[in-house]
Amino acid sequence: MAIVKKRKKKGKSKIDYKYNLSVYLSFLKRYKWLFIFLLLIGLIVEVSNAVDKFLFKIIVDKGTEFAAGSLLKESFVSILIIVGIIFLLLVFFRFFIRWVYIHLVNKLEADIVLDIKRKYFDHILTLSHSFHISHKTGSIISRLTRSGGAVERMTDVLIFSLSPLIFNLIIVGGSIIYFSLAPAIVILITSVVFISYSFFIQQKQKKYSVRANIAEDREKGNVADIFTNIDSIKYFGKERFVKKKFRRLSAITRMAFLRNWNFYRWLDSGHALILGVGTFFLIYFPLIQFLNKEITLGTLVFIYTIYGNIFWPLFSFVHGIRNYYRAMADFDALFKYGKIENEVKEKPNAKKLKIKRGEIEFKNISFYYGRRNVFQGFNLKIPAGKKVALVGHSGCGKTTLVKLLYRFYDPQLGGILIDGKNIKEFTRESLRSEMSIVPQEPVLFDDTIYNNIKFSKPDANRKEVMRAIKFAQLDKIIQNFPKKESTIVGERGVKLSAGEKQRVSIARALLANKKILVLDEATSALDSKTEYEIQKALEKLMEGRTSIIIAHRLSTIMKADKIVVMKKGRIVQQGKHYQLIRREGEYKKLWNLQKGGYIK
């Protein structure tokens, strides 16, 4: 990680253009016929833009003849009427075709944005636990949402920047060559120099664009982290400290973007010079031909006016180059996630798990995380329907066992069996959906109490949800809320007390109604009175279920069928409370240390 950060800091992160473009094109390919139709409409639009210049040429040439007396007034008026009718028809045609064009472009972009967001949201959601604890949520959100703008920019590059320039070079070049070769060569040289210069500046700007994105992601990630921990900031009175930190981050982002944007000075002034010189020579050669009476005044006007058709596509193309690199930088940040594979592999033929009894066995488990060896040849069997408590000092491996059971990680050796079957044989989602958990600190969605409970069983009816609320003794509490069970709990449940959140969590676990239940220090953060009330609800919840209880407070597990005492990833004692309290050993030491309190 340190190496990656160092590289990013120096701005040496390289964008994989080939890969990013291939991913984007794979999404565009799904709508290839719509894209081809849009290119055809674009060609028609550009041809229509050349027609009105030709109409103006006719007016000038016939007007010159009329002024010289070689064309009768009636004939000239008739020509003007015909030209006027054609022009008006052209205006209405453009209105209709542009409306259809923009409508279809919007539809194409919206569909691709939707496809990309869904694909990468689904992919990121299913990545392993280690990914989510090592990536800032704010950065993930920033990259995911920025992909929408990247799709729009990339599609606009193809439809509004690249294709119009190609079409106009063909149409304008072909039209001018018909009348005069020299100005056509001038247009070609001007366009090549204009585009080459733009590419040169954009190449110089690339790394600064990447640096700007990295700085922005870092800033957003830290902002998300700050507001997630707003209570800690206020409790410790560190608003000024955090403000200084944000000032530093925002200053770095400002400088990164300023360096990136400053390239526009060279780009804009260089464009003005190139087009100015090109315009001079474009007028010079046809003017010499006009003076030599080789072309008409109308042709001279036509060459100059149709040359203007190249201006907008050239600038649009340059803008498109900038958008291309920006889109590639944005894509790169997101598409890198697509290269990350889930560390917890799922077999291609994995089946859906359905737990019938709930017997759990950790069989000869060896697991290390990084350089830390957590388990070595660990064995533990939990009979179906029994309550087994795991106790021990922090870091002994209690929570890691639960994470292995849920397949947040896979052990390097050994296997975990449920009802005699290895959990690796089943899909991760079906495994996790067959178990319930009441964590130490429930994290709730910013939604209603009702919907938070129903989350564990989306197809539950209202009667089932209200029964779970009553079971968790939440019904009496919500009677005092203005909107009862429809009360919004706030982000992460901040509007509820610890006890209220825990009751929502218990109701959620009850509604899920699974054979295996995990209580991960479910009452350690509660006061004694609330803990006593919650404990009664938990005892009812555990009835008839295989329960794994992780506890620091030993008074909460005295009724467990078996207490497993752990130390440094090993089981050092097993038995019931009354048995262990009479023996010399780790459990008795823990009991004496806390005397019914909390293990440090």
Secondary structure by P-SEA (a helix, b strand, c coil): caaaaaaaaacccccaaaaaaaaaaaaaaaaaaaaaaaaaaaaaaaaaaaaaaaaaaaaaaaaaaaaaccccaaaaaaaaaaaaaaaaaaaaaaaaaaaaaaaaaaaaaaaaaaaaaaaaaaaaaaccaaaaaaccaaaaaaaaaaaaaaaaaaaaaaccccaaaaaaaaaaaaaaaaccaaaaaaaaaaaaaaaaaaaaaaaaaaaaaaaaaaaaaaaaaaaaaaaaaaaaaaaacaaaaaaaaaaaaaaaaaaaaaaaacaaaaaaaaaaaaaaaaaaaaaaaaaaaaaaccccaaaaaaaaaaaaaaaaaaaaaaaaaaaaaaaaaaaaaaccccccccccccccbbbbbbbccbbbbbcbbbbbccccccccbbbbbbcccbbbbbbbcccccaaaaaaaaacccccccccccccccccccccaaaaaaaccccccbbbbccccaaaaaacccccccaaaaaaaaaaacccccccccccccccccccccccccaaaaaaaaaaaaaaacccbbbbccccccccaaaaaaaaaaaaaaacccbbbbbcccccccccccbbbbbccccccccccaaaaaacccaaaaaaaaccccccc
